[in-house]
Amino acid sequence: MELTRKEFGVLEVLLAAKGSVVSSEELLERVWDENADPFTTTVRVTVMTLRKKLGEPGIIDTVVGSGYRVPSAGSGSAED
């Protein structure tokens, strides 16, 4: 499996957050450049393709209204 630079960047930011929620806005700021449209669906689409590539069981949780997270070991996984 090969990840694009953006997919790898998203995964890297989520893992570095150690279970904390990372907003779409923060991902956009940290992974894309300053010219990225803040109203784009790019983050959502990138997370969706990243989930498909990573397979089951899914490791990326969506926290409705907040963003995304990769639960730290032992914290359990929320339903998507």
HTML snippet that shows the backbone in 3Dmol.js (N, CA, C, O; Angstrom):
<script src="https://3Dmol.org/build/3Dmol-min.js"></script>
<div id="view" style="width:600px;height:400px;position:relative"></div>
<script>
const pdb = `
ATOM      1  N   MET A   1       0.847  -1.182   0.000  1.00  0.00           N
ATOM      2  CA  MET A   1       0.000   0.000   0.000  1.00  0.00           C
ATOM      3  C   MET A   1       0.890   1.242   0.000  1.00  0.00           C
ATOM      4  O   MET A   1       1.825   1.357   0.792  1.00  0.00           O
ATOM      5  N   GLU A   2       0.578   2.153  -0.895  1.00  0.00           N
ATOM      6  CA  GLU A   2       1.303   3.422  -0.931  1.00  0.00           C
ATOM      7  C   GLU A   2       0.365   4.552  -0.570  1.00  0.00           C
ATOM      8  O   GLU A   2      -0.776   4.602  -1.030  1.00  0.00           O
ATOM      9  N   LEU A   3       0.855   5.459   0.258  1.00  0.00           N
ATOM     10  CA  LEU A   3       0.077   6.632   0.633  1.00  0.00           C
ATOM     11  C   LEU A   3       0.578   7.836  -0.147  1.00  0.00           C
ATOM     12  O   LEU A   3       1.769   7.954  -0.436  1.00  0.00           O
ATOM     13  N   THR A   4      -0.346   8.731  -0.483  1.00  0.00           N
ATOM     14  CA  THR A   4       0.066   9.991  -1.083  1.00  0.00           C
ATOM     15  C   THR A   4       0.716  10.844   0.005  1.00  0.00           C
ATOM     16  O   THR A   4       0.623  10.521   1.190  1.00  0.00           O
ATOM     17  N   ARG A   5       1.366  11.919  -0.392  1.00  0.00           N
ATOM     18  CA  ARG A   5       1.985  12.813   0.602  1.00  0.00           C
ATOM     19  C   ARG A   5       0.934  13.388   1.544  1.00  0.00           C
ATOM     20  O   ARG A   5       1.189  13.521   2.741  1.00  0.00           O
ATOM     21  N   LYS A   6      -0.232  13.728   1.028  1.00  0.00           N
ATOM     22  CA  LYS A   6      -1.291  14.302   1.871  1.00  0.00           C
ATOM     23  C   LYS A   6      -1.835  13.251   2.834  1.00  0.00           C
ATOM     24  O   LYS A   6      -2.042  13.545   4.012  1.00  0.00           O
ATOM     25  N   GLU A   7      -2.069  12.030   2.350  1.00  0.00           N
ATOM     26  CA  GLU A   7      -2.552  10.960   3.228  1.00  0.00           C
ATOM     27  C   GLU A   7      -1.548  10.683   4.338  1.00  0.00           C
ATOM     28  O   GLU A   7      -1.925  10.538   5.501  1.00  0.00           O
ATOM     29  N   PHE A   8      -0.279  10.611   3.980  1.00  0.00           N
ATOM     30  CA  PHE A   8       0.756  10.387   4.990  1.00  0.00           C
ATOM     31  C   PHE A   8       0.786  11.538   5.985  1.00  0.00           C
ATOM     32  O   PHE A   8       0.921  11.317   7.189  1.00  0.00           O
ATOM     33  N   GLY A   9       0.661  12.765   5.487  1.00  0.00           N
ATOM     34  CA  GLY A   9       0.661  13.933   6.367  1.00  0.00           C
ATOM     35  C   GLY A   9      -0.492  13.915   7.355  1.00  0.00           C
ATOM     36  O   GLY A   9      -0.311  14.219   8.534  1.00  0.00           O
ATOM     37  N   VAL A  10      -1.685  13.558   6.872  1.00  0.00           N
ATOM     38  CA  VAL A  10      -2.857  13.470   7.744  1.00  0.00           C
ATOM     39  C   VAL A  10      -2.632  12.409   8.814  1.00  0.00           C
ATOM     40  O   VAL A  10      -2.875  12.654   9.996  1.00  0.00           O
ATOM     41  N   LEU A  11      -2.170  11.234   8.404  1.00  0.00           N
ATOM     42  CA  LEU A  11      -1.918  10.154   9.357  1.00  0.00           C
ATOM     43  C   LEU A  11      -0.864  10.563  10.382  1.00  0.00           C
ATOM     44  O   LEU A  11      -1.007  10.281  11.572  1.00  0.00           O
ATOM     45  N   GLU A  12       0.180  11.219   9.924  1.00  0.00           N
ATOM     46  CA  GLU A  12       1.251  11.670  10.816  1.00  0.00           C
ATOM     47  C   GLU A  12       0.725  12.652  11.870  1.00  0.00           C
ATOM     48  O   GLU A  12       1.065  12.533  13.047  1.00  0.00           O
ATOM     49  N   VAL A  13      -0.094  13.615  11.459  1.00  0.00           N
ATOM     50  CA  VAL A  13      -0.647  14.602  12.399  1.00  0.00           C
ATOM     51  C   VAL A  13      -1.579  13.913  13.398  1.00  0.00           C
ATOM     52  O   VAL A  13      -1.536  14.205  14.593  1.00  0.00           O
ATOM     53  N   LEU A  14      -2.421  12.997  12.908  1.00  0.00           N
ATOM     54  CA  LEU A  14      -3.352  12.300  13.808  1.00  0.00           C
ATOM     55  C   LEU A  14      -2.609  11.436  14.819  1.00  0.00           C
ATOM     56  O   LEU A  14      -2.971  11.412  15.995  1.00  0.00           O
ATOM     57  N   LEU A  15      -1.586  10.734  14.380  1.00  0.00           N
ATOM     58  CA  LEU A  15      -0.822   9.891  15.307  1.00  0.00           C
ATOM     59  C   LEU A  15      -0.058  10.740  16.317  1.00  0.00           C
ATOM     60  O   LEU A  15       0.045  10.367  17.485  1.00  0.00           O
ATOM     61  N   ALA A  16       0.477  11.875  15.879  1.00  0.00           N
ATOM     62  CA  ALA A  16       1.222  12.760  16.779  1.00  0.00           C
ATOM     63  C   ALA A  16       0.320  13.369  17.845  1.00  0.00           C
ATOM     64  O   ALA A  16       0.798  13.763  18.909  1.00  0.00           O
ATOM     65  N   ALA A  17      -0.985  13.450  17.568  1.00  0.00           N
ATOM     66  CA  ALA A  17      -1.936  14.018  18.532  1.00  0.00           C
ATOM     67  C   ALA A  17      -2.203  13.075  19.703  1.00  0.00           C
ATOM     68  O   ALA A  17      -2.813  13.481  20.693  1.00  0.00           O
ATOM     69  N   LYS A  18      -1.757  11.829  19.603  1.00  0.00           N
ATOM     70  CA  LYS A  18      -1.846  10.840  20.692  1.00  0.00           C
ATOM     71  C   LYS A  18      -3.246  10.718  21.279  1.00  0.00           C
ATOM     72  O   LYS A  18      -3.425  10.769  22.495  1.00  0.00           O
ATOM     73  N   GLY A  19      -4.236  10.557  20.406  1.00  0.00           N
ATOM     74  CA  GLY A  19      -5.601  10.330  20.862  1.00  0.00           C
ATOM     75  C   GLY A  19      -6.452  11.578  20.948  1.00  0.00           C
ATOM     76  O   GLY A  19      -7.669  11.481  21.107  1.00  0.00           O
ATOM     77  N   SER A  20      -5.846  12.744  20.848  1.00  0.00           N
ATOM     78  CA  SER A  20      -6.614  13.989  20.879  1.00  0.00           C
ATOM     79  C   SER A  20      -7.285  14.221  19.529  1.00  0.00           C
ATOM     80  O   SER A  20      -6.818  13.738  18.497  1.00  0.00           O
ATOM     81  N   VAL A  21      -8.375  14.959  19.554  1.00  0.00           N
ATOM     82  CA  VAL A  21      -9.104  15.277  18.334  1.00  0.00           C
ATOM     83  C   VAL A  21      -8.372  16.380  17.580  1.00  0.00           C
ATOM     84  O   VAL A  21      -7.930  17.367  18.168  1.00  0.00           O
ATOM     85  N   VAL A  22      -8.252  16.196  16.268  1.00  0.00           N
ATOM     86  CA  VAL A  22      -7.639  17.190  15.392  1.00  0.00           C
ATOM     87  C   VAL A  22      -8.729  17.665  14.433  1.00  0.00           C
ATOM     88  O   VAL A  22      -9.342  16.854  13.739  1.00  0.00           O
ATOM     89  N   SER A  23      -8.969  18.967  14.393  1.00  0.00           N
ATOM     90  CA  SER A  23     -10.026  19.504  13.538  1.00  0.00           C
ATOM     91  C   SER A  23      -9.609  19.464  12.070  1.00  0.00           C
ATOM     92  O   SER A  23      -8.424  19.396  11.743  1.00  0.00           O
ATOM     93  N   SER A  24     -10.607  19.507  11.202  1.00  0.00           N
ATOM     94  CA  SER A  24     -10.346  19.578   9.763  1.00  0.00           C
ATOM     95  C   SER A  24      -9.532  20.814   9.441  1.00  0.00           C
ATOM     96  O   SER A  24      -8.646  20.780   8.588  1.00  0.00           O
ATOM     97  N   GLU A  25      -9.838  21.914  10.130  1.00  0.00           N
ATOM     98  CA  GLU A  25      -9.125  23.171   9.898  1.00  0.00           C
ATOM     99  C   GLU A  25      -7.640  23.026  10.238  1.00  0.00           C
ATOM    100  O   GLU A  25      -6.777  23.512   9.508  1.00  0.00           O
ATOM    101  N   GLU A  26      -7.356  22.353  11.355  1.00  0.00           N
ATOM    102  CA  GLU A  26      -5.962  22.161  11.748  1.00  0.00           C
ATOM    103  C   GLU A  26      -5.237  21.257  10.754  1.00  0.00           C
ATOM    104  O   GLU A  26      -4.087  21.515  10.400  1.00  0.00           O
ATOM    105  N   LEU A  27      -5.913  20.198  10.305  1.00  0.00           N
ATOM    106  CA  LEU A  27      -5.302  19.333   9.299  1.00  0.00           C
ATOM    107  C   LEU A  27      -5.017  20.115   8.026  1.00  0.00           C
ATOM    108  O   LEU A  27      -3.959  19.959   7.416  1.00  0.00           O
ATOM    109  N   LEU A  28      -5.960  20.951   7.630  1.00  0.00           N
ATOM    110  CA  LEU A  28      -5.787  21.760   6.420  1.00  0.00           C
ATOM    111  C   LEU A  28      -4.580  22.684   6.560  1.00  0.00           C
ATOM    112  O   LEU A  28      -3.801  22.843   5.620  1.00  0.00           O
ATOM    113  N   GLU A  29      -4.430  23.294   7.739  1.00  0.00           N
ATOM    114  CA  GLU A  29      -3.301  24.205   7.990  1.00  0.00           C
ATOM    115  C   GLU A  29      -1.962  23.470   8.025  1.00  0.00           C
ATOM    116  O   GLU A  29      -0.956  23.976   7.528  1.00  0.00           O
ATOM    117  N   ARG A  30      -1.956  22.279   8.613  1.00  0.00           N
ATOM    118  CA  ARG A  30      -0.686  21.580   8.839  1.00  0.00           C
ATOM    119  C   ARG A  30      -0.236  20.707   7.681  1.00  0.00           C
ATOM    120  O   ARG A  30       0.960  20.463   7.523  1.00  0.00           O
ATOM    121  N   VAL A  31      -1.179  20.230   6.863  1.00  0.00           N
ATOM    122  CA  VAL A  31      -0.826  19.300   5.795  1.00  0.00           C
ATOM    123  C   VAL A  31      -0.844  19.964   4.418  1.00  0.00           C
ATOM    124  O   VAL A  31      -0.043  19.622   3.548  1.00  0.00           O
ATOM    125  N   TRP A  32      -1.754  20.907   4.226  1.00  0.00           N
ATOM    126  CA  TRP A  32      -1.850  21.598   2.949  1.00  0.00           C
ATOM    127  C   TRP A  32      -1.152  22.950   3.070  1.00  0.00           C
ATOM    128  O   TRP A  32      -0.731  23.336   4.161  1.00  0.00           O
ATOM    129  N   ASP A  33      -1.030  23.659   1.970  1.00  0.00           N
ATOM    130  CA  ASP A  33      -0.372  24.963   2.042  1.00  0.00           C
ATOM    131  C   ASP A  33      -1.359  26.069   2.414  1.00  0.00           C
ATOM    132  O   ASP A  33      -2.560  25.830   2.533  1.00  0.00           O
ATOM    133  N   GLU A  34      -0.837  27.272   2.595  1.00  0.00           N
ATOM    134  CA  GLU A  34      -1.654  28.395   3.057  1.00  0.00           C
ATOM    135  C   GLU A  34      -2.689  28.838   2.044  1.00  0.00           C
ATOM    136  O   GLU A  34      -3.586  29.613   2.378  1.00  0.00           O
ATOM    137  N   ASN A  35      -2.583  28.361   0.805  1.00  0.00           N
ATOM    138  CA  ASN A  35      -3.551  28.735  -0.228  1.00  0.00           C
ATOM    139  C   ASN A  35      -4.743  27.789  -0.306  1.00  0.00           C
ATOM    140  O   ASN A  35      -5.612  27.967  -1.159  1.00  0.00           O
ATOM    141  N   ALA A  36      -4.799  26.791   0.565  1.00  0.00           N
ATOM    142  CA  ALA A  36      -5.901  25.829   0.540  1.00  0.00           C
ATOM    143  C   ALA A  36      -7.206  26.515   0.936  1.00  0.00           C
ATOM    144  O   ALA A  36      -7.239  27.329   1.859  1.00  0.00           O
ATOM    145  N   ASP A  37      -8.262  26.178   0.236  1.00  0.00           N
ATOM    146  CA  ASP A  37      -9.587  26.740   0.492  1.00  0.00           C
ATOM    147  C   ASP A  37     -10.141  26.158   1.794  1.00  0.00           C
ATOM    148  O   ASP A  37     -10.292  24.941   1.900  1.00  0.00           O
ATOM    149  N   PRO A  38     -10.447  26.999   2.785  1.00  0.00           N
ATOM    150  CA  PRO A  38     -10.946  26.476   4.065  1.00  0.00           C
ATOM    151  C   PRO A  38     -12.322  25.832   3.958  1.00  0.00           C
ATOM    152  O   PRO A  38     -12.746  25.147   4.889  1.00  0.00           O
ATOM    153  N   PHE A  39     -13.027  26.031   2.854  1.00  0.00           N
ATOM    154  CA  PHE A  39     -14.365  25.455   2.697  1.00  0.00           C
ATOM    155  C   PHE A  39     -14.362  24.210   1.812  1.00  0.00           C
ATOM    156  O   PHE A  39     -15.420  23.720   1.417  1.00  0.00           O
ATOM    157  N   THR A  40     -13.193  23.712   1.509  1.00  0.00           N
ATOM    158  CA  THR A  40     -13.063  22.551   0.638  1.00  0.00           C
ATOM    159  C   THR A  40     -13.391  21.261   1.392  1.00  0.00           C
ATOM    160  O   THR A  40     -13.348  21.215   2.621  1.00  0.00           O
ATOM    161  N   THR A  41     -13.720  20.220   0.632  1.00  0.00           N
ATOM    162  CA  THR A  41     -13.960  18.899   1.229  1.00  0.00           C
ATOM    163  C   THR A  41     -12.705  18.036   1.141  1.00  0.00           C
ATOM    164  O   THR A  41     -12.761  16.827   1.368  1.00  0.00           O
ATOM    165  N   THR A  42     -11.588  18.647   0.815  1.00  0.00           N
ATOM    166  CA  THR A  42     -10.335  17.915   0.615  1.00  0.00           C
ATOM    167  C   THR A  42      -9.959  17.058   1.818  1.00  0.00           C
ATOM    168  O   THR A  42      -9.554  15.908   1.652  1.00  0.00           O
ATOM    169  N   VAL A  43     -10.085  17.597   3.016  1.00  0.00           N
ATOM    170  CA  VAL A  43      -9.701  16.832   4.209  1.00  0.00           C
ATOM    171  C   VAL A  43     -10.593  15.605   4.341  1.00  0.00           C
ATOM    172  O   VAL A  43     -10.103  14.499   4.570  1.00  0.00           O
ATOM    173  N   ARG A  44     -11.888  15.798   4.199  1.00  0.00           N
ATOM    174  CA  ARG A  44     -12.847  14.679   4.329  1.00  0.00           C
ATOM    175  C   ARG A  44     -12.556  13.590   3.301  1.00  0.00           C
ATOM    176  O   ARG A  44     -12.547  12.405   3.634  1.00  0.00           O
ATOM    177  N   VAL A  45     -12.323  13.987   2.065  1.00  0.00           N
ATOM    178  CA  VAL A  45     -12.037  13.027   0.995  1.00  0.00           C
ATOM    179  C   VAL A  45     -10.714  12.307   1.254  1.00  0.00           C
ATOM    180  O   VAL A  45     -10.617  11.097   1.052  1.00  0.00           O
ATOM    181  N   THR A  46      -9.703  13.040   1.697  1.00  0.00           N
ATOM    182  CA  THR A  46      -8.405  12.432   1.989  1.00  0.00           C
ATOM    183  C   THR A  46      -8.517  11.426   3.124  1.00  0.00           C
ATOM    184  O   THR A  46      -7.929  10.347   3.053  1.00  0.00           O
ATOM    185  N   VAL A  47      -9.264  11.766   4.173  1.00  0.00           N
ATOM    186  CA  VAL A  47      -9.463  10.830   5.290  1.00  0.00           C
ATOM    187  C   VAL A  47     -10.207   9.591   4.799  1.00  0.00           C
ATOM    188  O   VAL A  47      -9.883   8.474   5.204  1.00  0.00           O
ATOM    189  N   MET A  48     -11.197   9.776   3.934  1.00  0.00           N
ATOM    190  CA  MET A  48     -11.967   8.644   3.401  1.00  0.00           C
ATOM    191  C   MET A  48     -11.056   7.693   2.614  1.00  0.00           C
ATOM    192  O   MET A  48     -11.122   6.479   2.806  1.00  0.00           O
ATOM    193  N   THR A  49     -10.209   8.231   1.735  1.00  0.00           N
ATOM    194  CA  THR A  49      -9.328   7.358   0.951  1.00  0.00           C
ATOM    195  C   THR A  49      -8.257   6.721   1.838  1.00  0.00           C
ATOM    196  O   THR A  49      -7.857   5.579   1.610  1.00  0.00           O
ATOM    197  N   LEU A  50      -7.796   7.458   2.844  1.00  0.00           N
ATOM    198  CA  LEU A  50      -6.823   6.912   3.784  1.00  0.00           C
ATOM    199  C   LEU A  50      -7.428   5.738   4.552  1.00  0.00           C
ATOM    200  O   LEU A  50      -6.768   4.717   4.742  1.00  0.00           O
ATOM    201  N   ARG A  51      -8.667   5.877   4.991  1.00  0.00           N
ATOM    202  CA  ARG A  51      -9.343   4.777   5.693  1.00  0.00           C
ATOM    203  C   ARG A  51      -9.431   3.539   4.812  1.00  0.00           C
ATOM    204  O   ARG A  51      -9.193   2.426   5.281  1.00  0.00           O
ATOM    205  N   LYS A  52      -9.772   3.725   3.535  1.00  0.00           N
ATOM    206  CA  LYS A  52      -9.868   2.586   2.620  1.00  0.00           C
ATOM    207  C   LYS A  52      -8.523   1.890   2.473  1.00  0.00           C
ATOM    208  O   LYS A  52      -8.455   0.661   2.464  1.00  0.00           O
ATOM    209  N   LYS A  53      -7.464   2.663   2.360  1.00  0.00           N
ATOM    210  CA  LYS A  53      -6.137   2.080   2.201  1.00  0.00           C
ATOM    211  C   LYS A  53      -5.682   1.355   3.462  1.00  0.00           C
ATOM    212  O   LYS A  53      -5.023   0.319   3.372  1.00  0.00           O
ATOM    213  N   LEU A  54      -6.022   1.878   4.629  1.00  0.00           N
ATOM    214  CA  LEU A  54      -5.604   1.263   5.892  1.00  0.00           C
ATOM    215  C   LEU A  54      -6.408   0.011   6.197  1.00  0.00           C
ATOM    216  O   LEU A  54      -5.933  -0.866   6.919  1.00  0.00           O
ATOM    217  N   GLY A  55      -7.620  -0.086   5.659  1.00  0.00           N
ATOM    218  CA  GLY A  55      -8.443  -1.280   5.840  1.00  0.00           C
ATOM    219  C   GLY A  55      -9.083  -1.392   7.216  1.00  0.00           C
ATOM    220  O   GLY A  55      -9.107  -0.452   8.009  1.00  0.00           O
ATOM    221  N   GLU A  56      -9.597  -2.583   7.454  1.00  0.00           N
ATOM    222  CA  GLU A  56     -10.284  -2.865   8.712  1.00  0.00           C
ATOM    223  C   GLU A  56      -9.328  -3.547   9.675  1.00  0.00           C
ATOM    224  O   GLU A  56      -8.435  -4.259   9.218  1.00  0.00           O
ATOM    225  N   PRO A  57      -9.464  -3.371  10.966  1.00  0.00           N
ATOM    226  CA  PRO A  57     -10.393  -2.446  11.604  1.00  0.00           C
ATOM    227  C   PRO A  57      -9.936  -1.010  11.411  1.00  0.00           C
ATOM    228  O   PRO A  57      -8.740  -0.721  11.414  1.00  0.00           O
ATOM    229  N   GLY A  58     -10.886  -0.125  11.244  1.00  0.00           N
ATOM    230  CA  GLY A  58     -10.573   1.280  11.032  1.00  0.00           C
ATOM    231  C   GLY A  58      -9.906   1.890  12.255  1.00  0.00           C
ATOM    232  O   GLY A  58     -10.320   1.633  13.385  1.00  0.00           O
ATOM    233  N   ILE A  59      -8.881   2.691  12.032  1.00  0.00           N
ATOM    234  CA  ILE A  59      -8.186   3.305  13.174  1.00  0.00           C
ATOM    235  C   ILE A  59      -8.487   4.787  13.317  1.00  0.00           C
ATOM    236  O   ILE A  59      -8.141   5.393  14.331  1.00  0.00           O
ATOM    237  N   ILE A  60      -9.133   5.383  12.305  1.00  0.00           N
ATOM    238  CA  ILE A  60      -9.417   6.813  12.358  1.00  0.00           C
ATOM    239  C   ILE A  60     -10.885   7.007  12.720  1.00  0.00           C
ATOM    240  O   ILE A  60     -11.781   6.575  11.995  1.00  0.00           O
ATOM    241  N   ASP A  61     -11.111   7.657  13.841  1.00  0.00           N
ATOM    242  CA  ASP A  61     -12.473   7.965  14.283  1.00  0.00           C
ATOM    243  C   ASP A  61     -12.865   9.353  13.822  1.00  0.00           C
ATOM    244  O   ASP A  61     -12.039  10.265  13.777  1.00  0.00           O
ATOM    245  N   THR A  62     -14.135   9.503  13.479  1.00  0.00           N
ATOM    246  CA  THR A  62     -14.698  10.831  13.243  1.00  0.00           C
ATOM    247  C   THR A  62     -15.364  11.257  14.531  1.00  0.00           C
ATOM    248  O   THR A  62     -16.188  10.521  15.075  1.00  0.00           O
ATOM    249  N   VAL A  63     -15.022  12.431  15.029  1.00  0.00           N
ATOM    250  CA  VAL A  63     -15.672  12.993  16.203  1.00  0.00           C
ATOM    251  C   VAL A  63     -16.581  14.096  15.670  1.00  0.00           C
ATOM    252  O   VAL A  63     -16.131  15.196  15.350  1.00  0.00           O
ATOM    253  N   VAL A  64     -17.865  13.777  15.582  1.00  0.00           N
ATOM    254  CA  VAL A  64     -18.828  14.656  14.929  1.00  0.00           C
ATOM    255  C   VAL A  64     -18.764  16.069  15.496  1.00  0.00           C
ATOM    256  O   VAL A  64     -18.826  16.279  16.707  1.00  0.00           O
ATOM    257  N   GLY A  65     -18.641  17.026  14.590  1.00  0.00           N
ATOM    258  CA  GLY A  65     -18.592  18.429  14.980  1.00  0.00           C
ATOM    259  C   GLY A  65     -17.238  18.902  15.467  1.00  0.00           C
ATOM    260  O   GLY A  65     -17.056  20.086  15.749  1.00  0.00           O
ATOM    261  N   SER A  66     -16.266  17.968  15.570  1.00  0.00           N
ATOM    262  CA  SER A  66     -14.952  18.338  16.101  1.00  0.00           C
ATOM    263  C   SER A  66     -13.800  18.034  15.159  1.00  0.00           C
ATOM    264  O   SER A  66     -12.938  18.886  14.945  1.00  0.00           O
ATOM    265  N   GLY A  67     -13.771  16.831  14.591  1.00  0.00           N
ATOM    266  CA  GLY A  67     -12.675  16.468  13.710  1.00  0.00           C
ATOM    267  C   GLY A  67     -12.426  14.976  13.699  1.00  0.00           C
ATOM    268  O   GLY A  67     -13.361  14.176  13.670  1.00  0.00           O
ATOM    269  N   TYR A  68     -11.157  14.610  13.721  1.00  0.00           N
ATOM    270  CA  TYR A  68     -10.749  13.214  13.605  1.00  0.00           C
ATOM    271  C   TYR A  68      -9.735  12.892  14.682  1.00  0.00           C
ATOM    272  O   TYR A  68      -9.071  13.778  15.222  1.00  0.00           O
ATOM    273  N   ARG A  69      -9.626  11.588  14.989  1.00  0.00           N
ATOM    274  CA  ARG A  69      -8.612  11.157  15.944  1.00  0.00           C
ATOM    275  C   ARG A  69      -8.277   9.699  15.710  1.00  0.00           C
ATOM    276  O   ARG A  69      -9.073   8.932  15.169  1.00  0.00           O
ATOM    277  N   VAL A  70      -7.084   9.340  16.131  1.00  0.00           N
ATOM    278  CA  VAL A  70      -6.668   7.945  16.203  1.00  0.00           C
ATOM    279  C   VAL A  70      -6.566   7.668  17.689  1.00  0.00           C
ATOM    280  O   VAL A  70      -5.669   8.187  18.354  1.00  0.00           O
ATOM    281  N   PRO A  71      -7.480   6.851  18.226  1.00  0.00           N
ATOM    282  CA  PRO A  71      -7.453   6.609  19.672  1.00  0.00           C
ATOM    283  C   PRO A  71      -6.117   6.031  20.124  1.00  0.00           C
ATOM    284  O   PRO A  71      -5.527   5.191  19.445  1.00  0.00           O
ATOM    285  N   SER A  72      -5.656   6.488  21.263  1.00  0.00           N
ATOM    286  CA  SER A  72      -4.418   5.940  21.809  1.00  0.00           C
ATOM    287  C   SER A  72      -4.711   4.557  22.361  1.00  0.00           C
ATOM    288  O   SER A  72      -5.868   4.223  22.617  1.00  0.00           O
ATOM    289  N   ALA A  73      -3.694   3.765  22.544  1.00  0.00           N
ATOM    290  CA  ALA A  73      -3.856   2.395  23.033  1.00  0.00           C
ATOM    291  C   ALA A  73      -4.639   2.378  24.345  1.00  0.00           C
ATOM    292  O   ALA A  73      -4.319   3.102  25.288  1.00  0.00           O
ATOM    293  N   GLY A  74      -5.657   1.547  24.380  1.00  0.00           N
ATOM    294  CA  GLY A  74      -6.427   1.399  25.607  1.00  0.00           C
ATOM    295  C   GLY A  74      -7.571   2.381  25.761  1.00  0.00           C
ATOM    296  O   GLY A  74      -8.342   2.266  26.714  1.00  0.00           O
ATOM    297  N   SER A  75      -7.710   3.353  24.851  1.00  0.00           N
ATOM    298  CA  SER A  75      -8.787   4.338  25.018  1.00  0.00           C
ATOM    299  C   SER A  75     -10.080   3.896  24.351  1.00  0.00           C
ATOM    300  O   SER A  75     -11.132   4.491  24.587  1.00  0.00           O
ATOM    301  N   GLY A  76     -10.016   2.842  23.510  1.00  0.00           N
ATOM    302  CA  GLY A  76     -11.200   2.363  22.827  1.00  0.00           C
ATOM    303  C   GLY A  76     -11.501   3.213  21.618  1.00  0.00           C
ATOM    304  O   GLY A  76     -10.998   4.328  21.483  1.00  0.00           O
ATOM    305  N   SER A  77     -12.325   2.676  20.742  1.00  0.00           N
ATOM    306  CA  SER A  77     -12.636   3.350  19.477  1.00  0.00           C
ATOM    307  C   SER A  77     -14.099   3.754  19.463  1.00  0.00           C
ATOM    308  O   SER A  77     -14.971   2.970  19.837  1.00  0.00           O
ATOM    309  N   ALA A  78     -14.363   4.974  19.033  1.00  0.00           N
ATOM    310  CA  ALA A  78     -15.743   5.443  18.902  1.00  0.00           C
ATOM    311  C   ALA A  78     -16.310   4.954  17.585  1.00  0.00           C
ATOM    312  O   ALA A  78     -15.566   4.701  16.638  1.00  0.00           O
ATOM    313  N   GLU A  79     -17.605   4.822  17.524  1.00  0.00           N
ATOM    314  CA  GLU A  79     -18.248   4.469  16.269  1.00  0.00           C
ATOM    315  C   GLU A  79     -18.167   5.614  15.300  1.00  0.00           C
ATOM    316  O   GLU A  79     -18.263   6.776  15.695  1.00  0.00           O
ATOM    317  N   ASP A  80     -17.993   5.305  14.040  1.00  0.00           N
ATOM    318  CA  ASP A  80     -17.868   6.331  12.999  1.00  0.00           C
ATOM    319  C   ASP A  80     -19.210   6.876  12.607  1.00  0.00           C
ATOM    320  O   ASP A  80     -19.293   7.749  11.743  1.00  0.00           O
TER     321      ASP A  80
END
`;
const viewer = $3Dmol.createViewer("view");
viewer.addModel(pdb, "pdb");
viewer.setStyle({}, {cartoon: {color: "spectrum"}});
viewer.zoomTo();
viewer.render();
</script>
